[in-house]
Amino acid sequence: MSTSKALELADVFRLHSAELRRQNPGRLSGGQLRVLSAIEQCRTAALGGHLWQCDQCGAQKISYNSCRNRHCPKCQSLDKERWLEKRRSELLPVPYFHLVFTLPHELNPWALAHPQWLYDLLFRCASEALLEIAADAKHLGARIGVLAVLHTWSQKLTLHPHLHCIVPGGGLSVDGPWWVWSRKRFFLPVRVLARLFRGKVLAALKSAYQTGQFGLQGPLALYQDKKAFAGLLSALYAKSWVVYSKPPFGGPEKVLAYLARYTHRVAITNQRLQRLEGDHVVFTWKDYAHGGEQREMSLPAEEFIRRFLLHVLPDRFVRIRYYGLLANCHRQETLALCRQLLEHRSVPKALLTAKLSWQDLVLQLTGIDPTLCPACGQGCLKAVQTLPPLRGLHPPGRPPP
């Protein structure tokens, strides 16, 4: 691989995904095949584009369309910035806490066989645990808001389903219209949260198993034996589940900085890809067991792609969800009440910016004006022609609109 161009995920897919398809006929889902094709074709002539021309010197430039697939590492920046614009107006002038709910690895086979069901369950049980413990007068006695983001990967691209929850440091009292503050460095007891979260997940899993809500084929075939399933439940009840509470962010500005990094993240970014060594992909990963030290890992290309595809979410699955005070059905009304009760505080005006165009977003992200002519450095690029998609340049597959 030439050093003149940084390695991208699309390069790995174009060179090695055909072999993965050949070795796994019928094993890749339609969603996984669409993700492969979308990333392979992203910003190439296969998706069409536009011809731009400078209004001063006449220089021309071609820009190809993005695939806009949510699993593509090149297509998340603008979507992320537009999403952040909407969240700025919803910030409260309070500290925010960050909690992480993790499913034990024994449930990974269920995530592989029934991702929609298990990930929905993860959202439901984590949010219910937070809302119930916060409403308990022994802990906070308040109705809180929760923003939850699903991640399914580890640094090594293995399956590791967990939920990042961002929660304001307090809420509306369950007894009346006033704001209840949490402690400055402590939100809710994580051991209590972990036990309630564990109980909810396993009760739902047991109920679904007993009522036959899903098939037990493939990685779940061994649980056709009721004794094997009972053994799994016993082991999971005896295990301490991981609920982690990080120190509070301290204010709305730091919340936005965190959300900018995590909400639209994909399993691996192009920046972590280092090089191709024959048919192996070398990428960096953080070893959190040793203080987050950065290391390199080498995987066969087919195994690297297989691991990436583990994290393709079901079609139309919503990976960012809101609960409690932030629930979509009454968010504006409850936020207005919260601001009224917190009227002596205010969100910094710098965060309440006007809506930006895509050109302004690119300028803000990269420091480069995409409309400035790169040839003369003075003229403005204007679209003069639409280029139709050229099919057949890469392996077949229909990218999302």
N, C-alpha and C positions, 0 to 999 in steps of 0.2 A: 504494500500500500504506500502510495507516494506521501511524503511528509508535507507536500505543498498544500494539501487539503486535509482538514481535520476529519477524522473518522466519524461517521454518523450511523445511527441505527438503520437508516434506509440502505446504506452501503452493505451492511451485514445481511439484511433481508434479501437484497437483489442478488448477492453472491451465493447465498446458502439456503434460502427458504425452499427452493425447488426440491432439494434433496430431502428436506423435512417432509414436504408434501408427498414425495414418492414413498418414503418409508412409513408414512402414517395414513394410508388411504382410508377415508371414512372416519378417522379418529378426531380430526380437527372440526370444531363446530363452524357453522356458517359465520358467526360473529368473529371468530379467530381468523378465518380466511379473509373476511372483509378488512380486518385490521392489517393483516399482512399486505394486502394489495394496496390499501390506502396509503400506508407509510412508504411502500416502494414507489408509488406514483406521485407522492407529495412534491409539489413545486417542480414538476417536470412537464414536458410537452404533452404527456398523456392526459393531463387534466386541463389543457388549454391555458390561456393567459391573456395578456394585453401587451400591445406594442405602445411604448411611450416615446414622445418626441419633445425635445427642448424647444421652447418658443423663442430662444435667442440664437443658438448656434445650429439648431437642426439635428443634433446628435440623437440617436435612437437607442432605446433600451427595451429589452423584453423581460417581463416578470411573469412567472408561471403561477397558476393558482395553487393554493394550499388545499390539502385533503380535508381539513377541519375535523379530523377524527380526534376524539377526546383522549385516545391513547397515544397520539403522535407527539413526540417531544418538541417538535418545531411549531405546533399549532396551538399552544396553550397560552402564550404570553398575552396576546390581545384579548382573548376571552377572559383571562384572569384579571386584567386591568379593568375591563368593563364591569365585571362582577364586583371588583373592589369599589368602583365608583358608587354602586348601589349600596354597598355596606357602609360607606362613610356616613351617610345620612342616618344610619340606624345605630350609631355608636352612642353609648351612654358615658357620662363623665365619671366613671368609676374604675377601680382596678378590675382586671379580668384574670380568671384562673384557667389553667389548661390541665385537663384530665385525660388519661389514656386508658381505655378498656381493651384488654387483649383476650382473645379466645385461645385456650390451650391447644397445643399441636395435635392432641388426640382427635380433635374435631376437623382436622384438615381433610380427611376423606369425605366428610359430609360437605365441606366447602367445594370440593372437586365435583361431587356428584350432584349437589343441589345448591349451587351458589346463590340463586335468587332467594331461596327460603332461608338459608343460614345467615346471609348478610342482612336481610330484613329483620331476622330475629335479633341479631347483634344490635342494630339500631334501636329496636323496640325495647329490649331488656336493659340496655345501658341508659337510655333516656328515662325509662320508668324508674329505675333505681335512683337516678339523680333527683328526679322530681319528688319522689316519695320521701327520701331521706331529708331533702331540703325543707319539705313542708312539715316535717316532724318538729314539734316545739322543743324537743330535747336537743336538737341540732341547730337549725336556723329559723324554722317557723315562717318560711316565706315561699312564695311562688316565684320560681326562677326561670330564666331563659337559657336555652341550650342551642348552640350551633355545632353540629356533628359532621365530621368528614371521615369517610372510609378510606383506609389504606390496607392493602392486602399483601404487601411485600416486605421482605427483609433486605438488608444491604447486599446480600448475596443472591437476591432474586428468588429465594425460596418462598413458599406460601406462609404468610404470617398475618392473618386477619386481625386488625385492630382498629379502634375508633378513637379519633382525636376530637375532644369536646372542648369548646371555648365557652366559658360561662361568666357572666358579670358577677362581681363580688357582692352579691346581695340580691334582694328581690322585693316584691310587694308582699306585705304582711298578709297572712291568711285570715287575720282577725279584723283588718280594717284598711283604709286607704292611706298607708304610710310606708316608707321605705325602710327595710330592715338591712343593716349592714352586716356583712360577714367580718370575721377577724381579719386583720391586715395580712397575716402570713398563713392563714389556715382557713380552708373553705368547708370541707366535710370530711368525716373520718373515712379513710380509704378502706380500712378493714371491714367496716360495716357495709360500705358500698360493694366491696368485692363479694362478701357473703350473699348479699341480696341479689347481685348480678348473677352469681353462680346458680343460686336457687331458681331464678326465673328462667335462665337458659335451659337448665337440665329438666325442669318441670315441663317446659314446652317441647323439648326433645322427646321426653318419655311419652307425652300425650300424642305427639305426631306418630311415634313408632307404634303405639298401641292401636291407633285408629287407621293405620295404613295409609298415611298421607303421601308417602313417596316410596318408590321402588328401592329394593336392596340389591342392586346389581353392581358389577364392577368392583370398585374399592370397598363397597359396603356389603358384599356378598356374605362375608363371615358373620354379619349380624342377623342373618336369617335364623341363626341359632339364638333363641331367647336368652340362654345362659350367657352367651358371649356379650349380648347387649347389656344384661344385668351387671356383668363384670365391668363393662365400660362405665356405666353409671356410678358404680361403687368407687372406681378409681378416680373419677372426676369429682365426686362429692368429697373424697378424702384429700384432694389436692387443693392447695392455696392458689386461687386465681389472681392474676395480676391486674390491679387497678393502680395507676400511678398518677399522683398529683404533683405537678411542677409548681415552682414558686410563681406568684402572680406577675403578670406582665407589667403592671404599674400604671397603665394608662392606655387610652385609645390609640396613640401613635404606635406603640409597640405591638398592639393587637393587629393593626393593619400590616406591620412589617412581618409578623408571623404568618398571617393569612396569605400574604403575597408569596411566601415560600412553599406553603403546604397545600392549599386548597386545590390547585390544578396540577399538582405534581403527578407524573407518570412513574412507572416502575423503575426506569433508569433514564437519565438525561444523556444527551450527546456529550456533555462536558466530562462525564465519567468514563467514556470510552477512550482508551489509550491507543491501541493499535491492533492490527491483525498479524498473527504469527502463524503462517500457513493456514490451516483450517481452524485455528483457535482465536477466540476473542479475549483480549486482555482489557480489564476494566478495574477501576478503583472502588474500594469499599471502606467504610469506617468500622474499625474494631472497637465497639463500645465496651467490650470486656477489658480493654486496655486504654481507657481514657479517650476513646474516639480516634485512635491513631489510624492514619490512612495507610491502607495496604493495597496490593494488587492481586487480582485473581485471574486465572486463565481457564476458560471453559471451551470445549469443542463448540463450534458455531451452532450445530443443530441443538445441542443441549442448552446453549445460551438462548436461542430463539424459543425453545420449548418452555424454559422458565419464564421468559417474558410473556408468553401467551397464557400462562397460569393466571395472569392478572387482568385479562380481558373480561370486563364486566358484562353481564347479560344485557341484551338490547333494552334501551330505555330505562335502565336501572339508575335511580337517582342517588348519587354518592355524597351530596351535600344536603343535609336536612336540618329542620328547625323545630324546636319543641318549646312548650311552656309559653312564656311571655313572647317568644320570638316566632311562635307558630304562624303560618301564613294567614290563617283565617282572621286573626285579630291583632296582628303585629303593630300596625300603625296606631291603633287606639291605645294599646297597652304601653307602647313606647312614649306616646304623648303624655300619658298619666305619669310615667316614670320621670320624664323630664320636668313635669310640673312639680313633682315632689322633690326633685334635685335642682330646683331652679337657681339656687345659690352657686351652682357649679356650671361649667360650660365646656363643651368640646372645642378644642382649638379651631379657629376659623380656617387655618391652613388646610385642615382636613376636609372641609366642606367646599371642595372645589366644584366649578361648573363642569358639565359634561364635556368630554374631550372628543374630537374627531379621531379617526384611526391614524391620520397623519401625526396629530399631536401625541397620541399614545406611543407611536413608534419613536418619535423624537424624545419623549420622556424616558422610554426604556433604553434606547441605544445611543442617544445624543446625536443621531443622524437624521437630517430632514429627508424623508423619502421622495419629496417632490423637487429637491434641488438637483440640477443637472450635474452629474459627476464629471462631465467633460470640461465644461467652461466654468462651473462653480458659480454661475450667476443666474442662468435661466431657470424656468420652471418647467418640469416635465408634465406633459398632458397626454392622456390616453387618446390615441388616434385610431387604434384598430383592436378588435377583439379576435383572439386566436382560438379557433375551435380545438377541442380535445383530439389528440391523435392516439387512437386505440392501437393495441397490439405491441406497444413498446416494452411492456413489462408483463409478468405473468397475469393471466386473466383474473378479474375480480371487479365487482362494482363498488367503487368508493361511495361513502355516504354523500348526500347532497350538501 
